[in-house]
Amino acid sequence: MLSGIMTKTPSFKGLFALLMMVLLAVSTPASAQMTAIRQAIAEASSSDEDIAAFYRENDFNPIWTARGGKDKRRREALFEALEDSGAHGLPTSSYQIDTLRAQLGSAKTARDVGQVEVALSRTFLKYARDLQTGVLVPARVDSGIVREVPYRSRLSYLTNFVKSSPRGFLRAIAPQTQEYNRLFAAKADLERTLGRGDWGALVPGTLKPGASGNSVVALRNRLQAMGYLGRSATATYDAEIQQAVQAFQLDNGLTADGVLGEGTLKEINTSAQARLQSVIVAMERERWLNKERGARHVLVNLTDFTAKIIDNDKVTFETRSVIGANSGDRRSLEFSDVMEHMVVNPTWNVPRSITVKEYLPMLQKNPNAVRHLNVVDSKGRVVSRAAVDFASYNARTFPFALKEPPSQGNALGLVKFMFPNPYNIYLHDTPAKNLFGREVRAYSHGCIRLHQPFDFAYALLARQTKDPEGYFKSVLATGRETVVALEQPVPVHLIYRTAFTSAKGHIQFRRDIYGRDAKIWDALAREGVALRAIQG
């Protein structure tokens, strides 16, 4: 029939009429409806570049709203994940689950279907990013968190999701680290503690071993509820309670003297609700660092005042650290970079901020102040102080640098460990060894001081020389500034965790020395993250 019609050259009107006849001949109500839905999806997705790109590549076919089994399984998996999002400390209310269900239930027209289709994709993308790399943008919460979050492509989420098992994909996007899994479990334990009404009555005051009475009973009961003390009916602060207090102190970064002093009392009376907030914040922080850490890496937890070398998830070296003081621009930053070398017998190039804020006023009062520092011009030449009128300069115009030559008393000690970064932060030795005996060690200008820098150096060099100690000491003995390259650069992660775990034992808690975690919790709460209490 078509061949007969085509024997003559038709007019434009005839050609149009012929085209309509063909379309009507091949179209069915179902295909027309599908065409309308595709058009509706195209319109609804046009305001989101990533979603529009996905549907365009998919010929604007739905992935959530069709009647087929695949779409149904995706819908079910997504709603299950959204409803359980609170288990991950995510803002369940922000996903508008009831609204999405209502939209699905009331969708009648193609336009309705297109809109709910795109709404489901948009919610899926928000959930996926929240779970994998965090709800918050770190630098917007605190300027000291300069971490680069490893965001994934939004388009890749949708593309990979439709190729995968829906439930399997949604489970896999959460951080797959041991730390995240243990925090997840600790969160559930704390939620059950809240459901039981916390850890019982507060301990009313400080106590020492040998004390007895109702205050000791309150301490005993609280230690039992926290899992530090077995069954006991004692009302005396005996050796068993003292050991339990010591264990609690170790888990909370306190001096383990077994005495319930002011510091320990404050921590032991901290509520389960506050601890739960810390764990939720730690989970968010773990999402910000959701990337390969390195089979060998250096981990500096600022709140714990430690620096560790981690090999294949095991701590192979640990030393105490001193971090930036809690004031102004001295707070240590949070970021990751790669350690490339160490400098033995380092020169201290005094940072410009310290030069003009701290030392220039001293030199203006007394040109012979800070004699251990050389005044150096722009060409690197040491300048006689007698030739400089320090009073004629201010912080903006001072043209000189200050440098401290290598020595035992150098502010950097005898070795520094470099992971070049725009913040001029590194790990280093220090002559001020007395600070490492303190419980809270926040005194530096932002860099990280190490208690055992030589042993730290030996551990790093052990991968590239048979006698790391002998080699290091031979370089040190020259007294000259020497760069020692690491044949295998080591990732360094400066983190800030007030809650963290270990493979065995209780969860660890530390003080929020810079107040950053309080800011993060407030920001999470504004986004809709809520605390839960689990009964039973």
ZAMARGU-4260 file (C-alpha; in steps of 0.2 Angstrom, whole numbers, plus 5000, padded with zeros to 4 digits):
<rodrens>
0) 5000/5000/5000 | 5014/5012/5005 | 5023/5008/4988 | 5007/5013/4978 | 5006/5029/4987
5) 5024/5033/4984 | 5023/5031/4965 | 5019/5050/4963 | 5029/5064/4971 | 5017/5070/4984
10) 5014/5089/4989 | 5020/5095/5006 | 5003/5094/5013 | 5002/5076/5006 | 5019/5071/5013
15) 5014/5078/5031 | 4997/5068/5030 | 5007/5053/5025 | 5019/5055/5040 | 5004/5056/5052
20) 4996/5041/5044 | 5012/5031/5047 | 5013/5038/5065 | 4995/5033/5069 | 4997/5016/5061
25) 5012/5012/5072 | 5008/5021/5088 | 4998/5013/5103 | 4991/5021/5118 | 5006/5013/5128
30) 5019/5020/5117 | 5011/5037/5116 | 5011/5037/5135 | 5029/5032/5136 | 5033/5046/5124
35) 5024/5058/5135 | 5033/5052/5151 | 5050/5054/5142 | 5046/5072/5137 | 5041/5075/5155
40) 5057/5068/5162 | 5067/5079/5150 | 5058/5094/5156 | 5059/5090/5175 | 5078/5086/5174
45) 5083/5101/5163 | 5087/5111/5179 | 5100/5099/5185 | 5115/5096/5173 | 5120/5079/5180
50) 5103/5072/5181 | 5099/5078/5163 | 5115/5071/5156 | 5110/5054/5164 | 5093/5053/5157
55) 5099/5060/5140 | 5111/5045/5139 | 5097/5034/5144 | 5085/5040/5131 | 5075/5048/5145
60) 5068/5031/5150 | 5063/5030/5169 | 5073/5020/5181 | 5062/5021/5196 | 5044/5023/5190
65) 5041/5010/5177 | 5030/4995/5181 | 5044/4983/5178 | 5053/4973/5192 | 5070/4982/5190
70) 5062/4999/5194 | 5052/4991/5208 | 5068/4984/5216 | 5077/5001/5214 | 5062/5010/5223
75) 5061/4997/5237 | 5080/4998/5240 | 5081/5017/5240 | 5066/5019/5252 | 5074/5006/5264
80) 5090/5015/5263 | 5082/5032/5266 | 5072/5025/5281 | 5087/5018/5289 | 5098/5033/5285
85) 5098/5038/5304 | 5108/5023/5308 | 5122/5032/5299 | 5119/5048/5307 | 5112/5056/5292
90) 5098/5069/5291 | 5083/5057/5288 | 5071/5072/5288 | 5080/5080/5273 | 5075/5066/5261
95) 5057/5070/5263 | 5052/5051/5262 | 5033/5054/5265 | 5032/5067/5252 | 5041/5055/5239
100) 5029/5041/5243 | 5014/5053/5242 | 5020/5059/5225 | 5022/5041/5219 | 5005/5036/5225
105) 4996/5051/5217 | 5005/5052/5200 | 4992/5050/5187 | 4998/5060/5172 | 5014/5059/5162
110) 5019/5075/5169 | 5017/5068/5187 | 5027/5053/5183 | 5041/5063/5175 | 5042/5074/5191
115) 5042/5060/5203 | 5055/5051/5193 | 5067/5065/5193 | 5063/5069/5212 | 5068/5051/5216
120) 5085/5053/5206 | 5088/5069/5215 | 5085/5062/5232 | 5096/5046/5228 | 5110/5058/5223
125) 5109/5068/5239 | 5108/5052/5250 | 5123/5044/5240 | 5134/5059/5242 | 5129/5062/5261
130) 5133/5044/5265 | 5149/5042/5255 | 5158/5059/5257 | 5148/5068/5270 | 5133/5080/5273
135) 5143/5095/5276 | 5157/5105/5267 | 5171/5105/5280 | 5179/5122/5277 | 5161/5130/5278
140) 5160/5124/5296 | 5178/5129/5302 | 5192/5137/5292 | 5204/5126/5301 | 5198/5111/5291
145) 5206/5113/5275 | 5203/5095/5270 | 5199/5091/5251 | 5184/5079/5252 | 5186/5066/5238
150) 5169/5069/5230 | 5163/5057/5217 | 5154/5062/5200 | 5135/5063/5203 | 5133/5057/5186
155) 5143/5041/5190 | 5132/5037/5204 | 5117/5035/5193 | 5126/5027/5179 | 5134/5014/5191
160) 5118/5011/5201 | 5107/5006/5186 | 5121/4993/5182 | 5121/4986/5199 | 5111/4977/5212
165) 5101/4991/5220 | 5103/4985/5238 | 5122/4980/5236 | 5126/4997/5228 | 5118/5007/5242
170) 5127/4997/5255 | 5144/4999/5246 | 5144/5018/5246 | 5146/5020/5264 | 5165/5020/5270
175) 5171/5003/5270 | 5184/5006/5283 | 5186/4996/5300 | 5185/5013/5309 | 5168/5017/5301
180) 5161/5000/5305 | 5166/5001/5323 | 5159/5019/5325 | 5143/5013/5317 | 5142/4999/5330
185) 5147/5011/5344 | 5133/5023/5339 | 5120/5009/5341 | 5127/5004/5358 | 5125/5022/5364
190) 5108/5023/5357 | 5103/5008/5367 | 5111/5017/5382 | 5100/5032/5379 | 5085/5020/5378
195) 5090/5014/5395 | 5091/5031/5403 | 5110/5034/5401 | 5123/5027/5413 | 5114/5031/5429
200) 5116/5044/5442 | 5130/5057/5441 | 5145/5055/5453 | 5143/5070/5465 | 5161/5075/5468
205) 5179/5070/5467 | 5185/5054/5476 | 5202/5046/5481 | 5205/5027/5484 | 5200/5022/5501
210) 5184/5033/5501 | 5167/5026/5505 | 5149/5030/5505 | 5135/5035/5493 | 5147/5044/5481
215) 5158/5028/5479 | 5142/5019/5475 | 5137/5031/5462 | 5155/5029/5454 | 5154/5010/5455
220) 5137/5010/5447 | 5142/5021/5433 | 5158/5011/5430 | 5148/4995/5429 | 5135/5003/5417
225) 5150/5009/5406 | 5157/4991/5406 | 5173/4995/5416 | 5168/4986/5431 | 5160/4969/5434
230) 5148/4964/5447 | 5152/4972/5464 | 5142/4977/5479 | 5156/4987/5487 | 5154/5005/5494
235) 5172/5007/5496 | 5184/5015/5483 | 5195/4999/5483 | 5208/4992/5471 | 5196/4985/5459
240) 5187/5002/5457 | 5204/5011/5456 | 5209/4999/5441 | 5192/5003/5433 | 5195/5021/5435
245) 5213/5019/5427 | 5206/5010/5412 | 5193/5024/5410 | 5206/5037/5411 | 5217/5028/5398
250) 5202/5027/5386 | 5199/5046/5388 | 5216/5053/5386 | 5218/5056/5405 | 5233/5053/5417
255) 5230/5036/5423 | 5233/5039/5442 | 5217/5030/5447 | 5211/5045/5456 | 5194/5053/5452
260) 5200/5071/5451 | 5191/5086/5443 | 5196/5081/5425 | 5191/5063/5427 | 5175/5068/5436
265) 5170/5079/5421 | 5173/5065/5409 | 5165/5051/5419 | 5149/5062/5421 | 5148/5066/5402
270) 5131/5060/5396 | 5128/5046/5384 | 5120/5059/5373 | 5136/5070/5372 | 5146/5054/5368
275) 5133/5050/5354 | 5135/5067/5346 | 5154/5064/5346 | 5152/5047/5337 | 5141/5055/5324
280) 5153/5069/5321 | 5167/5056/5320 | 5157/5046/5307 | 5154/5062/5297 | 5173/5065/5298
285) 5177/5048/5292 | 5166/5051/5277 | 5176/5067/5273 | 5192/5055/5272 | 5184/5041/5262
290) 5198/5037/5251 | 5214/5026/5250 | 5224/5031/5265 | 5240/5022/5259 | 5246/5004/5265
295) 5259/5014/5275 | 5254/5031/5281 | 5256/5043/5295 | 5241/5047/5306 | 5241/5062/5317
300) 5226/5064/5328 | 5227/5082/5335 | 5215/5079/5350 | 5225/5063/5355 | 5242/5072/5354
305) 5249/5057/5345 | 5258/5053/5328 | 5257/5035/5322 | 5264/5026/5308 | 5251/5014/5301
310) 5256/4999/5291 | 5242/4988/5283 | 5229/4995/5296 | 5241/4991/5311 | 5250/5004/5322
315) 5269/5000/5320 | 5276/5016/5328 | 5268/5029/5340 | 5274/5044/5348 | 5267/5059/5358
320) 5265/5075/5350 | 5263/5094/5353 | 5250/5103/5342 | 5246/5121/5339 | 5240/5132/5353
325) 5221/5135/5355 | 5222/5153/5350 | 5221/5164/5334 | 5230/5157/5319 | 5241/5145/5329
330) 5228/5130/5329 | 5234/5116/5319 | 5225/5113/5302 | 5217/5097/5296 | 5222/5090/5279
335) 5231/5076/5270 | 5247/5077/5260 | 5262/5066/5256 | 5279/5066/5265 | 5293/5067/5253
340) 5309/5069/5263 | 5316/5074/5280 | 5329/5087/5284 | 5342/5083/5296 | 5350/5098/5305
345) 5337/5109/5299 | 5338/5128/5298 | 5322/5136/5305 | 5315/5149/5292 | 5305/5159/5304
350) 5287/5161/5296 | 5283/5178/5291 | 5268/5179/5303 | 5280/5175/5318 | 5293/5187/5312
355) 5282/5202/5311 | 5270/5198/5325 | 5282/5192/5338 | 5300/5196/5334 | 5299/5213/5326
360) 5292/5222/5341 | 5306/5214/5352 | 5319/5220/5339 | 5312/5237/5339 | 5314/5238/5358
365) 5331/5230/5358 | 5341/5226/5342 | 5351/5213/5351 | 5335/5203/5356 | 5333/5185/5350
370) 5352/5184/5346 | 5350/5166/5340 | 5341/5172/5325 | 5350/5179/5309 | 5343/5194/5300
375) 5343/5189/5282 | 5340/5200/5267 | 5331/5196/5251 | 5347/5189/5243 | 5350/5177/5257
380) 5364/5187/5265 | 5366/5189/5284 | 5364/5207/5289 | 5372/5216/5303 | 5359/5221/5316
385) 5369/5237/5318 | 5365/5242/5300 | 5346/5240/5302 | 5334/5253/5310 | 5321/5241/5315
390) 5310/5255/5322 | 5308/5262/5304 | 5298/5247/5298 | 5281/5240/5302 | 5273/5222/5299
395) 5270/5226/5281 | 5286/5235/5276 | 5299/5224/5286 | 5310/5218/5271 | 5320/5205/5281
400) 5318/5187/5285 | 5324/5178/5301 | 5333/5162/5301 | 5340/5150/5315 | 5355/5140/5310
405) 5356/5121/5314 | 5360/5118/5332 | 5354/5108/5347 | 5344/5123/5353 | 5336/5126/5336
410) 5317/5128/5337 | 5315/5113/5325 | 5327/5102/5335 | 5338/5091/5324 | 5326/5084/5311
415) 5310/5089/5302 | 5298/5079/5291 | 5292/5087/5276 | 5276/5085/5266 | 5276/5101/5256
420) 5259/5110/5258 | 5253/5128/5256 | 5251/5130/5275 | 5269/5127/5280 | 5265/5113/5292
425) 5277/5099/5295 | 5282/5087/5309 | 5298/5091/5319 | 5309/5088/5334 | 5310/5101/5348
430) 5321/5106/5362 | 5306/5109/5373 | 5305/5091/5379 | 5296/5096/5395 | 5279/5099/5386
435) 5277/5080/5382 | 5274/5076/5400 | 5258/5086/5400 | 5241/5079/5398 | 5235/5093/5386
440) 5249/5097/5373 | 5243/5112/5363 | 5258/5124/5363 | 5265/5126/5345 | 5262/5138/5331
445) 5253/5125/5321 | 5267/5113/5317 | 5267/5096/5325 | 5282/5092/5337 | 5287/5074/5340
450) 5292/5067/5357 | 5303/5053/5348 | 5308/5061/5332 | 5324/5050/5330 | 5314/5034/5332
455) 5301/5041/5320 | 5315/5044/5307 | 5322/5026/5310 | 5305/5018/5307 | 5303/5028/5290
460) 5321/5024/5284 | 5319/5006/5288 | 5311/5003/5272 | 5326/5009/5262 | 5342/5005/5272
465) 5348/4990/5282 | 5354/5001/5296 | 5342/5016/5298 | 5349/5021/5315 | 5367/5021/5309
470) 5363/5030/5293 | 5353/5044/5302 | 5366/5047/5315 | 5380/5048/5302 | 5371/5062/5293
475) 5367/5070/5310 | 5385/5070/5315 | 5390/5081/5300 | 5381/5096/5308 | 5376/5101/5291
480) 5358/5104/5285 | 5355/5088/5274 | 5339/5083/5264 | 5336/5064/5265 | 5323/5059/5252
485) 5311/5045/5256 | 5312/5032/5242 | 5293/5028/5245 | 5284/5044/5249 | 5272/5042/5264
490) 5254/5049/5265 | 5251/5060/5280 | 5234/5063/5287 | 5231/5076/5300 | 5214/5072/5308
495) 5204/5078/5323 | 5194/5065/5331 | 5186/5067/5348 | 5179/5049/5346 | 5189/5035/5339
500) 5190/5016/5341 | 5202/5002/5342 | 5201/4984/5337 | 5198/4979/5355 | 5191/4987/5370
505) 5181/5003/5373 | 5178/5017/5361 | 5190/5031/5365 | 5185/5049/5368 | 5195/5065/5369
510) 5192/5083/5373 | 5186/5095/5359 | 5201/5107/5362 | 5198/5118/5347 | 5179/5117/5348
515) 5178/5111/5330 | 5167/5096/5334 | 5154/5106/5343 | 5153/5117/5327 | 5151/5101/5316
520) 5137/5094/5327 | 5128/5111/5327 | 5129/5111/5308 | 5123/5093/5307 | 5108/5097/5318
525) 5104/5111/5307 | 5104/5099/5292 | 5092/5088/5301 | 5103/5075/5310 | 5094/5069/5325
530) 5099/5058/5340 | 5090/5042/5343 | 5086/5031/5358 | 5084/5013/5355 | 5073/5003/5367
535) 5079/4986/5373
</rodrens>
